[in-house]
Amino acid sequence: MRAITARTSIVGVPSLLSATLAITAVMLAVTPAKATETSETSRADLTMVNSGMKSLKLETTADVTSTTSSAKLQRNSQSEVQRVEAQRIAQNIEQTPPASIVPVNTDNAEGSDAADQVTSVSQLSDVRPTDWAFQALQSLVERYGCIAGYPDRTYRGNRALTRYEFAAGLNACLDRVNELIAASTADLVKREDLATLQKLQEEFAAEIATLRGQVDALEARTTTLEKQQFSTTTKLVGEAVFTIADTFGDRATRNGSDGFLGGVNAANEGRLRDDNTETIFAARARLNLDSSFTGKDQLRIRLQARNITPFSGAFTGTNMTRLGHDGNESNALGVAKLFYRFPVGDKFRFQVDAVGSEFYNGLVSTLSPFTSSGTGALSRFGRFNNIYRSGAAGAGGSFEYKFNDFLALQGGYVSDTNSNDPSAKNGLFNGAYTALGQVVIKPSKSTDLALTYAHSYYPGGEVNLTASTGSSFAANPFGSSATLGRPTSSDTFAGEVQLRLSPKFIIGGWFGYSFIDQEDGDNEAESLNGAVFLAFPDLGKEGNLGGIIVGVPSKVVKNDIANREDNDTAIHVEALYRYRLTDNIAITPGVIVIFNPEHNSSNATQFVGALRTTFSF
């Protein structure tokens, strides 16, 4: 019902005000001096016409005041004869109603001095277009039809106006305006419709009340959240990983050229070869503070604490057994990552890393469903091609330029871990670094291809070309150390592919080949790595993931230093199944098998069993 009332008000108010103001102007402005005096005397009483029309009262008062001033000027120029005539007319006001205020449907006695309805202002013989109130009178006669004339077709606009006459004329025009409003809105709504609406409102009164209560409660909760929220621009995204894991099988004691690994010799080899690892229970916690200032950008501050000891070195003799989420800082909380990502136009995105820069955590696509360390592959090697890793992990950045839905250019730069150190062989450009470029091609919605190039440089000291994946020779082919500094560079070419044969089946893989140079000598080396994988998204349930990964960790296939070349080939086999218990909890059991660890067939096969539980919030 409120909607109908509002509609009527919108239609009626302009017409009502127009008619009322026109009546006031015509009836007051065209009167002689006596009318002016009468109007001034009765001005205070005009409020009695309609106590609810405050704005009308003010406008009427203003018009009367204006008319009074004009009449006073006119009075000084009128002749004595006119004043006498005005007095005579005023004495007969009560006997003869004026034409200007007679209602439309008034029945008048024949031959009397009563009003006669007219349909055009031109029918009034004493009204001229030059009269200053002509337009107002014309509107009332022709538009609203609420003004009548005398039988002699005169209007007699100079007659005086009493309060009763004003009220009668105003009422006649108001009635006419209401008739017009009713006629124009007759088809908008029917009485039956209103009855139906009222019935529905009564029938669903309880539901409406319940909904109103829920809305009120939601508004109250929203107000509380707004008052208590941490930040209007920042949200917290957290992850906690619990891991139970162990290795089985003798530790590797020989390198790829059948020499002893570090710390092993003929005297202690038999003792060190035995499997001495114990089952561990360890954890990693991450808190990401993600902020956005424009809705399209992202500032991330990652706080991390972990105590997952890597299965490598003295425990297994090789990095091939490492887990993808390991790392041990004795649960010391620190800033593990800090970056700001923002768009430049519609096609270009850029990310600036201040701490912990990594290509795979930036804007470079890995084309692997196992990329995440918390929910992807269990092993370090099985997550993606190691070309996306850098032994340096300091400041840097990455970018993506998307030409269209089928072609994109990506790249980035990762500087030395000590990029904040201004000393020699450190800093942003003079320490270790990796620069990468990649073209991503999507010939169809189900196919992704990538061609990748990376150039890495290490100024000497500890060299780690493969970021602790693959063999020790592949990571440091020329044996550089803190005491034997051998600057090393590499140029790596790689290709990645991912085919989504169905929404629940993905097949893919990668291959990389590196050309390695000793910068302060003539030695050269070459290495490779590769893998194929099968992924089964939503296996058994939405959010689950099954996976099988088979590959060859990085190995040196050619080296001018003959005793630092991998003669055999290690094979990595991994099977995992991520089962999502709830939207926030997932468990991932899996097994990793390494045949010929360190690319040496004399080393025993090693097994890694792990159960990872991931909590996301």
C-alpha positions as CSV (number, residue, x, y, z in Angstrom):
1,M,0.0,0.0,0.0
2,R,2.9,2.4,0.7
3,A,4.1,2.0,-2.9
4,I,0.7,3.0,-4.3
5,T,0.5,6.1,-2.0
6,A,3.9,7.1,-3.0
7,R,3.0,6.8,-6.7
8,T,-0.1,8.9,-6.2
9,S,1.8,11.6,-4.4
10,I,4.4,11.9,-7.1
11,V,1.7,12.3,-9.7
12,G,-0.5,14.7,-7.7
13,V,1.7,17.1,-5.9
14,P,3.0,19.0,-9.0
15,S,-0.5,19.4,-10.4
16,L,-1.9,20.3,-7.0
17,L,0.7,23.0,-6.4
18,S,0.3,24.3,-10.0
19,A,-3.5,24.6,-9.6
20,T,-3.3,26.2,-6.2
21,L,-0.7,28.7,-7.0
22,A,-2.5,29.6,-10.2
23,I,-5.8,30.2,-8.3
24,T,-4.0,32.4,-5.8
25,A,-2.3,34.4,-8.4
26,V,-5.5,35.0,-10.5
27,M,-7.8,35.7,-7.5
28,L,-5.4,38.1,-5.7
29,A,-3.4,39.8,-8.4
30,V,-6.3,41.0,-10.6
31,T,-8.2,42.8,-7.8
32,P,-8.4,46.6,-7.3
33,A,-7.3,48.5,-4.3
34,K,-10.1,47.3,-2.1
35,A,-9.2,43.7,-2.8
36,T,-5.6,44.5,-1.8
37,E,-6.8,46.0,1.5
38,T,-9.1,43.0,2.1
39,S,-6.2,40.6,1.3
40,E,-3.9,42.4,3.7
41,T,-6.4,42.3,6.4
42,S,-7.0,38.6,5.9
43,R,-3.5,37.4,5.2
44,A,-3.1,35.8,8.6
45,D,-6.3,33.9,8.1
46,L,-5.1,32.2,4.9
47,T,-3.6,29.5,6.9
48,M,-7.1,28.2,7.7
49,V,-7.5,27.0,4.1
50,N,-5.3,23.9,4.7
51,S,-3.3,23.5,7.9
52,G,-1.3,20.7,6.3
53,M,0.0,22.7,3.3
54,K,2.8,24.7,4.9
55,S,4.6,25.3,1.7
56,L,1.4,26.6,0.1
57,K,0.9,29.0,2.9
58,L,4.3,30.5,2.5
59,E,4.0,30.8,-1.3
60,T,0.5,32.4,-1.0
61,T,1.8,34.9,1.6
62,A,4.6,35.8,-0.7
63,D,2.3,36.3,-3.6
64,V,-0.1,38.4,-1.6
65,T,2.8,40.6,-0.4
66,S,3.9,41.0,-4.0
67,T,0.4,41.8,-5.2
68,T,-0.1,44.3,-2.4
69,S,3.0,46.3,-3.5
70,S,1.8,46.3,-7.2
71,A,-1.7,47.3,-6.1
72,K,-0.4,50.3,-4.1
73,L,1.4,51.6,-7.1
74,Q,-1.7,51.1,-9.2
75,R,-3.9,52.8,-6.7
76,N,-2.1,56.1,-7.0
77,S,-2.9,56.3,-10.7
78,Q,-6.6,55.2,-10.5
79,S,-9.3,57.7,-10.9
80,E,-12.0,58.6,-8.3
81,V,-14.6,57.0,-10.5
82,Q,-12.9,53.6,-10.4
83,R,-12.7,53.7,-6.6
84,V,-16.4,54.5,-6.3
85,E,-17.2,51.6,-8.6
86,A,-15.0,49.3,-6.6
87,Q,-16.8,50.2,-3.4
88,R,-20.2,49.5,-5.0
89,I,-19.0,46.1,-6.2
90,A,-17.6,45.2,-2.8
91,Q,-21.0,46.0,-1.1
92,N,-22.7,43.3,-3.3
93,I,-20.1,40.5,-2.7
94,E,-22.3,38.5,-0.4
95,Q,-25.2,38.6,-3.0
96,T,-23.4,37.6,-6.1
97,P,-20.6,34.9,-6.2
98,P,-17.7,35.8,-8.4
99,A,-17.2,33.9,-11.7
100,S,-13.6,33.1,-10.8
101,I,-14.5,30.8,-7.9
102,V,-17.7,29.0,-9.0
103,P,-17.2,25.2,-9.2
104,V,-17.4,23.4,-12.5
105,N,-20.7,21.6,-11.9
106,T,-22.7,24.5,-10.3
107,D,-26.3,24.8,-11.4
108,N,-27.4,28.4,-11.8
109,A,-30.9,29.9,-12.1
110,E,-31.7,31.2,-15.5
111,G,-31.4,34.9,-15.9
112,S,-29.5,35.4,-12.6
113,D,-26.1,37.0,-12.2
114,A,-24.6,33.6,-11.7
115,A,-21.5,32.0,-13.3
116,D,-21.5,30.0,-16.5
117,Q,-18.9,27.3,-17.3
118,V,-16.4,28.0,-20.1
119,T,-14.0,25.7,-21.8
120,S,-11.6,28.3,-23.2
121,V,-10.3,31.5,-21.8
122,S,-11.1,33.2,-25.2
123,Q,-14.8,32.8,-24.3
124,L,-14.3,35.5,-21.6
125,S,-14.8,38.8,-23.3
126,D,-13.1,41.0,-20.7
127,V,-9.9,38.9,-20.5
128,R,-7.0,40.0,-22.8
129,P,-3.8,38.2,-23.6
130,T,-2.0,41.3,-22.3
131,D,-3.4,40.8,-18.8
132,W,-0.6,39.8,-16.5
133,A,-2.5,36.9,-15.0
134,F,-3.7,35.6,-18.4
135,Q,-1.6,32.5,-18.5
136,A,-2.6,31.4,-15.0
137,L,-6.3,31.9,-15.8
138,Q,-5.9,30.0,-19.1
139,S,-4.3,27.1,-17.3
140,L,-7.2,26.9,-14.7
141,V,-9.9,27.1,-17.4
142,E,-8.4,24.9,-20.2
143,R,-6.2,22.5,-18.2
144,Y,-8.2,21.9,-15.1
145,G,-11.7,23.2,-16.0
146,C,-12.4,24.6,-12.5
147,I,-13.1,28.3,-13.4
148,A,-16.4,29.6,-14.6
149,G,-17.6,32.9,-16.2
150,Y,-20.7,35.0,-15.9
151,P,-23.7,34.4,-18.3
152,D,-22.6,37.5,-20.2
153,R,-19.3,35.8,-21.0
154,T,-17.3,38.1,-18.7
155,Y,-14.8,37.2,-15.9
156,R,-14.8,40.5,-14.0
157,G,-11.3,40.0,-12.8
158,N,-11.2,43.3,-10.9
159,R,-13.8,42.1,-8.3
160,A,-12.6,41.9,-4.6
161,L,-12.0,38.4,-3.1
162,T,-13.2,37.2,0.4
163,R,-11.8,34.3,2.3
164,Y,-15.0,32.3,1.7
165,E,-14.7,32.8,-2.0
166,F,-11.0,31.8,-2.0
167,A,-11.8,28.6,-0.1
168,A,-14.6,27.7,-2.5
169,G,-12.5,28.2,-5.5
170,L,-9.5,26.4,-4.0
171,N,-11.8,23.5,-3.1
172,A,-13.2,23.3,-6.6
173,C,-9.8,23.0,-8.2
174,L,-8.6,20.5,-5.6
175,D,-11.6,18.3,-6.4
176,R,-10.8,18.5,-10.1
177,V,-7.1,17.7,-9.5
178,N,-8.1,14.6,-7.4
179,E,-10.4,13.5,-10.2
180,L,-7.5,13.7,-12.7
181,I,-5.2,11.8,-10.3
182,A,-7.8,9.1,-9.9
183,A,-8.3,8.8,-13.6
184,S,-4.6,8.5,-14.4
185,T,-4.0,5.8,-11.8
186,A,-7.1,3.8,-12.2
187,D,-5.3,1.0,-14.2
188,L,-2.2,0.9,-12.0
189,V,-3.6,-1.4,-9.3
190,K,-7.0,-3.1,-8.7
191,R,-8.7,-3.6,-5.4
192,E,-8.4,-7.3,-5.9
193,D,-4.6,-7.0,-6.2
194,L,-4.4,-5.0,-3.0
195,A,-6.5,-7.6,-1.2
196,T,-4.2,-10.4,-2.5
197,L,-1.2,-8.5,-1.3
198,Q,-2.7,-8.0,2.1
199,K,-3.6,-11.7,2.3
200,L,-0.1,-12.8,1.4
201,Q,1.3,-10.4,4.0
202,E,-0.9,-11.8,6.7
203,E,-0.2,-15.4,5.6
204,F,3.6,-15.0,5.7
205,A,3.7,-12.7,8.7
206,A,5.7,-15.2,10.7
207,E,8.2,-15.7,8.0
208,I,8.6,-12.0,7.4
209,A,9.1,-11.4,11.1
210,T,11.7,-14.2,11.2
211,L,13.5,-12.7,8.2
212,R,13.4,-9.3,9.7
213,G,15.0,-10.7,12.9
214,Q,17.7,-12.4,10.9
215,V,18.5,-9.3,9.0
216,D,18.7,-7.3,12.3
217,A,21.0,-9.9,13.8
218,L,23.2,-9.9,10.8
219,E,23.5,-6.2,10.9
220,A,24.4,-6.4,14.5
221,R,27.1,-9.0,13.8
222,T,28.4,-7.0,10.9
223,T,28.7,-4.0,13.1
224,T,30.6,-6.0,15.7
225,L,33.0,-7.4,13.1
226,E,33.7,-4.0,11.7
227,K,34.6,-2.8,15.2
228,Q,36.7,-5.8,16.1
229,Q,38.3,-6.6,12.7
230,F,42.1,-6.6,12.6
231,S,42.3,-4.4,9.5
232,T,40.0,-3.1,6.8
233,T,42.5,-4.0,4.1
234,T,44.2,-7.2,5.5
235,K,43.0,-10.7,6.0
236,L,44.8,-13.7,7.7
237,V,45.3,-16.9,5.7
238,G,47.0,-19.7,7.7
239,E,48.3,-23.2,7.2
240,A,49.6,-25.7,9.6
241,V,51.3,-29.0,8.4
242,F,51.8,-32.0,10.7
243,T,54.2,-34.7,9.3
244,I,55.0,-38.2,10.4
245,A,57.8,-39.6,8.3
246,D,60.7,-42.1,8.1
247,T,63.2,-43.5,5.7
248,F,63.9,-47.2,5.1
249,G,67.0,-48.7,3.4
250,D,70.7,-48.2,3.7
251,R,72.0,-44.8,3.4
252,A,74.0,-43.8,0.2
253,T,77.8,-43.8,0.7
254,R,79.0,-43.5,-2.9
255,N,78.7,-40.7,-5.4
256,G,78.0,-41.0,-9.1
257,S,81.6,-41.7,-10.0
258,D,81.8,-44.4,-7.3
259,G,83.8,-42.3,-5.0
260,F,83.1,-41.7,-1.3
261,L,80.5,-39.2,-0.3
262,G,81.5,-36.5,2.1
263,G,82.4,-37.8,5.5
264,V,82.6,-41.4,4.3
265,N,85.8,-43.5,3.9
266,A,86.7,-47.1,3.7
267,A,87.0,-47.4,7.5
268,N,83.5,-46.1,8.4
269,E,81.6,-47.0,5.3
270,G,80.1,-50.2,6.6
271,R,79.0,-48.6,9.8
272,L,77.5,-45.5,8.1
273,R,75.7,-47.5,5.5
274,D,73.2,-48.9,7.9
275,D,69.8,-47.2,8.1
276,N,69.9,-45.2,11.3
277,T,67.0,-42.8,10.8
278,E,64.1,-42.8,13.2
279,T,60.4,-42.0,12.7
280,I,59.8,-38.2,13.1
281,F,56.8,-36.1,14.0
282,A,57.4,-32.5,12.9
283,A,55.4,-29.5,11.9
284,R,55.4,-26.3,9.9
285,A,53.1,-23.3,10.6
286,R,52.5,-20.4,8.2
287,L,50.6,-17.2,8.7
288,N,50.0,-15.1,5.6
289,L,48.8,-11.5,6.1
290,D,47.3,-10.6,2.7
291,S,46.4,-7.0,2.1
292,S,44.9,-5.2,-0.9
293,F,44.6,-1.5,-1.4
294,T,42.9,-1.4,-4.8
295,G,41.1,-4.7,-5.0
296,K,43.5,-5.9,-7.7
297,D,46.9,-5.8,-5.9
298,Q,48.3,-7.9,-3.1
299,L,50.8,-7.3,-0.3
300,R,51.8,-10.5,1.5
301,I,53.8,-10.9,4.7
302,R,54.4,-14.5,5.5
303,L,55.4,-15.5,9.0
304,Q,56.8,-19.1,9.3
305,A,58.1,-21.5,12.0
306,R,59.1,-25.1,11.3
307,N,61.2,-28.0,12.7
308,I,61.1,-30.6,9.9
309,T,64.6,-31.9,9.6
310,P,65.5,-32.8,5.9
311,F,66.2,-36.4,5.1
312,S,69.6,-35.8,3.5
313,G,73.3,-35.6,4.4
314,A,74.3,-37.8,7.2
315,F,70.8,-39.4,7.4
316,T,70.3,-40.7,3.9
317,G,73.5,-39.5,2.0
318,T,71.4,-37.8,-0.7
319,N,69.1,-34.9,-1.4
320,M,66.9,-37.2,-3.5
321,T,65.0,-38.3,-0.3
322,R,64.0,-34.8,0.8
323,L,60.4,-33.9,1.5
324,G,58.8,-31.0,-0.3
325,H,57.9,-29.1,2.9
326,D,61.0,-29.7,5.0
327,G,63.2,-27.2,6.7
328,N,64.3,-26.7,10.2
329,E,64.8,-23.4,12.0
330,S,64.0,-24.9,15.4
331,N,60.6,-23.3,15.3
332,A,62.0,-19.8,15.3
333,L,59.4,-17.4,13.9
334,G,60.5,-15.2,11.1
335,V,59.5,-13.4,8.0
336,A,59.8,-16.1,5.3
337,K,58.3,-14.1,2.4
338,L,57.4,-10.5,1.7
339,F,56.1,-9.4,-1.7
340,Y,53.8,-6.9,-3.4
341,R,51.9,-7.9,-6.6
342,F,50.1,-5.4,-8.7
343,P,48.7,-5.0,-12.3
344,V,49.9,-2.5,-14.9
345,G,47.0,-2.2,-17.3
346,D,44.9,-5.1,-18.3
347,K,47.6,-7.5,-19.5
348,F,50.7,-6.9,-17.4
349,R,51.3,-8.0,-13.8
350,F,54.3,-7.5,-11.7
351,Q,55.6,-8.8,-8.3
352,V,58.3,-7.4,-6.2
353,D,59.9,-9.7,-3.6
354,A,61.7,-8.2,-0.7
355,V,62.3,-11.5,1.1
356,G,62.3,-15.2,0.0
357,S,61.9,-14.7,-3.7
358,E,61.1,-17.8,-5.7
359,F,59.8,-18.1,-9.3
360,Y,57.2,-20.7,-8.4
361,N,55.8,-18.5,-5.7
362,G,55.6,-15.6,-8.1
363,L,54.0,-15.1,-11.5
364,V,55.8,-17.9,-13.3
365,S,53.6,-21.0,-14.0
366,T,55.1,-24.4,-13.2
367,L,52.4,-26.4,-15.2
368,S,52.2,-28.9,-12.4
369,P,49.3,-30.0,-10.2
370,F,51.7,-30.9,-7.4
371,T,53.3,-27.5,-6.9
372,S,52.0,-26.7,-3.4
373,S,54.3,-27.8,-0.6
374,G,51.3,-28.2,1.7
375,T,48.9,-30.0,-0.6
376,G,51.0,-31.1,-3.6
377,A,53.7,-33.7,-4.0
378,L,55.4,-35.1,-0.9
379,S,58.9,-35.0,-2.3
380,R,61.0,-32.0,-3.1
381,F,61.8,-33.3,-6.6
382,G,58.2,-34.3,-7.5
383,R,56.6,-30.8,-7.1
384,F,57.9,-29.3,-10.4
385,N,60.9,-28.9,-12.7
386,N,63.9,-27.7,-10.7
387,I,64.5,-24.9,-13.3
388,Y,61.9,-22.9,-11.2
389,R,64.2,-23.2,-8.2
390,S,67.1,-21.0,-7.4
391,G,69.9,-21.6,-4.9
392,A,69.7,-17.9,-4.3
393,A,66.5,-16.9,-2.5
394,G,66.9,-13.2,-1.6
395,A,65.1,-10.2,-3.1
396,G,63.8,-10.3,-6.7
397,G,60.7,-10.1,-8.7
398,S,58.6,-11.7,-11.5
399,F,56.2,-10.6,-14.2
400,E,53.6,-11.9,-16.6
401,Y,52.4,-10.3,-19.8
402,K,49.3,-12.0,-21.2
403,F,48.9,-11.3,-24.9
404,N,45.7,-13.2,-25.0
405,D,44.1,-16.4,-23.6
406,F,46.5,-18.5,-25.6
407,L,49.9,-16.8,-25.2
408,A,51.7,-15.3,-22.2
409,L,55.3,-14.2,-21.5
410,Q,56.6,-14.7,-18.0
411,G,59.9,-14.1,-16.3
412,G,61.8,-13.0,-13.2
413,Y,65.0,-12.4,-11.3
414,V,66.1,-13.8,-8.0
415,S,69.1,-12.4,-6.2
416,D,71.5,-13.6,-3.6
417,T,70.1,-14.8,-0.3
418,N,72.3,-12.0,1.2
419,S,70.9,-9.4,-1.1
420,N,70.8,-7.0,1.8
421,D,74.5,-7.4,2.4
422,P,76.6,-4.7,0.7
423,S,79.9,-6.6,1.0
424,A,81.8,-8.1,-1.9
425,K,80.1,-11.0,-3.8
426,N,76.8,-10.2,-2.2
427,G,74.1,-7.6,-2.7
428,L,71.4,-7.4,-5.4
429,F,73.5,-7.9,-8.5
430,N,77.0,-9.0,-7.5
431,G,76.1,-12.1,-5.6
432,A,74.5,-15.3,-6.7
433,Y,71.4,-14.8,-8.9
434,T,69.1,-16.5,-11.4
435,A,67.3,-14.8,-14.3
436,L,64.4,-16.7,-16.0
437,G,62.2,-16.2,-19.0
438,Q,59.3,-18.4,-20.2
439,V,56.7,-18.5,-22.9
440,V,53.4,-20.2,-22.0
441,I,51.2,-21.5,-24.9
442,K,47.7,-22.8,-24.5
443,P,46.6,-24.2,-27.9
444,S,43.4,-25.4,-26.3
445,K,41.6,-25.2,-23.0
446,S,42.9,-28.7,-22.0
447,T,46.6,-28.2,-23.1
448,D,49.3,-26.1,-21.6
449,L,52.8,-25.9,-23.0
450,A,55.8,-23.9,-21.7
451,L,59.3,-23.2,-23.0
452,T,61.7,-22.0,-20.3
453,Y,65.2,-20.6,-20.1
454,A,67.2,-19.7,-17.0
455,H,70.6,-18.3,-16.5
456,S,72.3,-18.8,-13.0
457,Y,75.5,-17.5,-11.6
458,Y,77.4,-18.2,-8.4
459,P,80.5,-16.2,-7.6
460,G,82.2,-19.1,-5.8
461,G,81.9,-20.6,-2.4
462,E,78.9,-22.8,-2.0
463,V,77.3,-23.5,-5.4
464,N,73.9,-25.0,-5.6
465,L,72.6,-25.0,-9.2
466,T,69.7,-27.5,-8.5
467,A,68.5,-26.0,-5.2
468,S,69.2,-29.2,-3.4
469,T,67.5,-31.7,-5.7
470,G,69.3,-34.4,-7.7
471,S,72.9,-35.5,-7.1
472,S,75.6,-33.6,-5.4
473,F,77.5,-33.4,-8.7
474,A,74.6,-31.8,-10.4
475,A,74.3,-29.2,-7.7
476,N,78.0,-28.4,-7.7
477,P,79.7,-29.9,-10.7
478,F,83.2,-28.4,-10.2
479,G,83.5,-28.9,-6.5
480,S,83.5,-25.2,-5.5
481,S,83.7,-24.6,-1.7
482,A,84.4,-21.8,0.7
483,T,88.1,-22.5,0.5
484,L,88.1,-23.5,-3.2
485,G,86.0,-20.8,-4.8
486,R,85.1,-21.6,-8.4
487,P,82.6,-19.2,-9.9
488,T,80.0,-21.2,-11.8
489,S,77.3,-20.3,-14.3
490,S,74.7,-22.3,-16.1
491,D,72.3,-21.9,-19.0
492,T,69.2,-24.2,-18.7
493,F,66.6,-24.9,-21.3
494,A,63.4,-26.7,-20.4
495,G,60.0,-27.7,-21.6
496,E,56.8,-28.5,-19.6
497,V,53.5,-29.9,-20.7
498,Q,50.2,-30.5,-19.1
499,L,47.2,-32.3,-20.8
500,R,43.8,-32.4,-19.1
501,L,42.3,-35.3,-20.8
502,S,39.3,-35.0,-18.6
503,P,38.3,-33.0,-15.5
504,K,39.6,-36.0,-13.4
505,F,42.6,-37.0,-15.3
506,I,45.8,-35.0,-16.1
507,I,49.0,-36.3,-17.7
508,G,52.1,-34.2,-18.0
509,G,55.8,-33.8,-17.4
510,W,59.0,-31.8,-17.9
511,F,62.5,-32.1,-19.2
512,G,65.5,-29.8,-18.6
513,Y,69.0,-29.7,-19.9
514,S,71.8,-27.4,-18.5
515,F,75.1,-26.2,-20.0
516,I,77.5,-25.4,-17.1
517,D,80.7,-23.3,-17.2
518,Q,83.5,-22.7,-14.6
519,E,84.0,-19.0,-15.0
520,D,87.6,-18.9,-13.8
521,G,88.7,-21.9,-15.8
522,D,88.0,-24.0,-18.9
523,N,85.9,-26.7,-17.4
524,E,82.5,-27.4,-18.8
525,A,79.7,-29.8,-17.8
526,E,76.2,-30.8,-18.8
527,S,73.3,-32.1,-16.7
528,L,69.7,-33.1,-17.2
529,N,66.5,-33.9,-15.3
530,G,63.0,-35.0,-16.3
531,A,59.8,-36.5,-15.1
532,V,56.3,-37.6,-16.1
533,F,53.2,-37.6,-13.9
534,L,49.6,-38.7,-13.7
535,A,47.2,-36.7,-11.7
536,F,43.7,-37.6,-10.7
537,P,41.8,-34.6,-9.4
538,D,38.7,-35.2,-7.2
539,L,39.5,-38.9,-7.0
540,G,36.7,-40.4,-4.9
541,K,35.6,-37.0,-3.6
542,E,35.7,-33.3,-4.6
543,G,39.0,-31.8,-3.4
544,N,40.9,-35.0,-3.4
545,L,44.0,-35.6,-5.5
546,G,45.8,-38.8,-6.5
547,G,49.2,-38.7,-8.1
548,I,52.0,-40.8,-9.6
549,I,55.3,-39.2,-10.4
550,V,58.2,-41.0,-12.1
551,G,61.4,-39.2,-13.0
552,V,65.2,-38.8,-13.2
553,P,66.6,-36.3,-10.6
554,S,69.3,-34.0,-11.9
555,K,72.4,-35.8,-13.0
556,V,75.7,-34.8,-14.6
557,V,76.0,-36.5,-18.0
558,K,79.2,-34.8,-19.1
559,N,82.0,-33.1,-17.2
560,D,85.6,-32.1,-18.0
561,I,86.4,-33.1,-14.4
562,A,86.0,-36.9,-15.0
563,N,85.6,-38.0,-11.4
564,R,82.6,-35.6,-11.0
565,E,80.3,-37.2,-13.5
566,D,77.2,-39.4,-12.7
567,N,77.7,-42.8,-14.3
568,D,74.4,-44.5,-13.5
569,T,70.9,-43.2,-13.4
570,A,68.7,-42.8,-10.4
571,I,64.9,-43.3,-10.7
572,H,62.4,-41.5,-8.6
573,V,59.0,-43.1,-8.1
574,E,56.3,-41.4,-6.0
575,A,52.7,-42.2,-5.2
576,L,50.4,-40.1,-3.1
577,Y,46.7,-39.6,-2.3
578,R,45.4,-36.4,-0.8
579,Y,42.1,-37.0,1.0
580,R,40.1,-34.0,2.0
581,L,38.4,-34.7,5.3
582,T,36.7,-31.3,5.5
583,D,37.1,-28.0,3.6
584,N,39.9,-27.1,6.0
585,I,41.6,-30.5,6.8
586,A,43.4,-32.8,4.3
587,I,45.6,-35.8,4.9
588,T,48.1,-37.1,2.4
589,P,49.7,-40.5,2.8
590,G,52.4,-41.4,0.3
591,V,55.5,-43.3,-0.5
592,I,58.7,-42.3,-2.3
593,V,61.2,-44.9,-3.8
594,I,64.7,-43.9,-5.0
595,F,66.4,-46.5,-7.1
596,N,70.2,-46.0,-7.5
597,P,70.5,-43.0,-5.1
598,E,73.1,-40.5,-6.2
599,H,73.0,-42.2,-9.6
600,N,75.1,-45.1,-8.3
601,S,73.8,-48.6,-8.6
602,S,75.9,-49.7,-5.7
603,N,73.9,-47.6,-3.3
604,A,70.9,-49.4,-1.8
605,T,67.3,-48.5,-2.8
606,Q,65.8,-46.0,-0.4
607,F,62.2,-45.6,0.7
608,V,60.5,-42.7,2.3
609,G,57.1,-43.0,3.9
610,A,55.2,-40.0,5.0
611,L,51.8,-39.0,6.3
612,R,51.1,-35.2,5.9
613,T,48.1,-33.5,7.5
614,T,47.3,-30.0,6.4
615,F,45.1,-27.6,8.2
616,S,44.1,-24.5,6.3
617,F,42.3,-21.5,7.8
